[in-house]
Amino acid sequence: MLLVIDVGNTNTVIGVFDKKKLVKDWRIRTERDTTKDEFSLLVAGLFRESDIDLSCIDRTVISSVVPPIMAMYDSFCRKYLNHPPVWIDAETVDMPNLYDNPSEVGADRIVNATAAFNKYKTSLIVIDFGTATTFDAISPEGEYLGGAIAPGIMISSEALFKKASKLPRVDLMVPPEKVVGKDTQGSIKSGIIFGYAGLVDGIVKRMKEEMGTNPKIVATGGLATLISKVAKSIESVEPDLTLEGLRIIGEKP
C-alpha cells in the first residue's frame, strides 16, 4: 500500500492508497515541533481506527512547503516504516515547467497540476484554497505555465478581525444568502465571501485571456466547496486532487 502526505503551512493531509483506490484520508494540523515518535503515535491511532495495518505500507511519497518539518518525516519513515520517503518537488516531476525558475514552484502546485492534467487532458486553471490561494495554469499540451498566489481567505479575514477590534468574528463556513447584509455579521460575511469570489472570478478571467484557450477551472483545498458555491468560474471541485497527484507521481519508477 502507498502512503501519501501533503504538508501544508496550516494543515497536513494524509492518504492511503491500495493500488489506485484511496482507502482513507485524514486532515491534521501541521505541527512544526512534532517529533517522529509523537507523529508515529498519531499515525498509529488513525490507522488503528480505520483498520489499516501500518506494516502494509511499502512506499511513502511526500510533498512539503514547510522545510523545517521535512527531517522529522524522513526520520519517521525510516524508523517506523523501514524505508525512506520519496520527496516531491518541481524538479522531480516530469511535467514541463515554464516558470523562469522551475525550482520556485511549490511542490503542492506542481502535484495538483499533474493530477488535474492526468484526469482532464486539456488546458486547465487549478485553484487551491489553502493557507494561500494559488492559481496554476496548464497548457493543452500539459505544460505548467505559471500562475498567481493570493492571501488565503482565512488569512485575509484574520487580518480584518485583528486590525478592526470592534468587528466580531463570524462563521465563514456557510455562505451568506444576500450580498446586502442587514447587520454587522452579515455585512462582514458578505464582504469576505462574495469579495473573495470576485477575486477568484477576476483572476480566472484575466488568466484565460492571457492563456488564449478555454481552460477547465478546477478547485481543490479545504475551502474549495464553500467558494465554488459563490464563484461563477469554478466548474469542478476535486477534494483529493493533491493526494491523487502524489499517487500518480509515486507510481512512476
Secondary structure, 3 states (H helix, E strand, C coil): CEEEEEECCCEEEEEEEECCEEEEEEEEECCCCCCHHHHHHHHHHHHHHCCCCHHHCCEEEEEECCHHHHHHHHHHHHHHHCCCCEEECCCCCCCCECCCCHHHCCHHHHHHHHHHHHHHCCCEEEEEECCEEEEEEECCCCCEEEEEEEECHHHHHHHHHHHCCCCCCCCCCCCCCCCCCCCHHHHHHHHHHHHHHHHHHHHHHHHHHHHCCCCEEEEEECCHHHHHCCCCCCCEECCCHHHHHHHHHHHCC
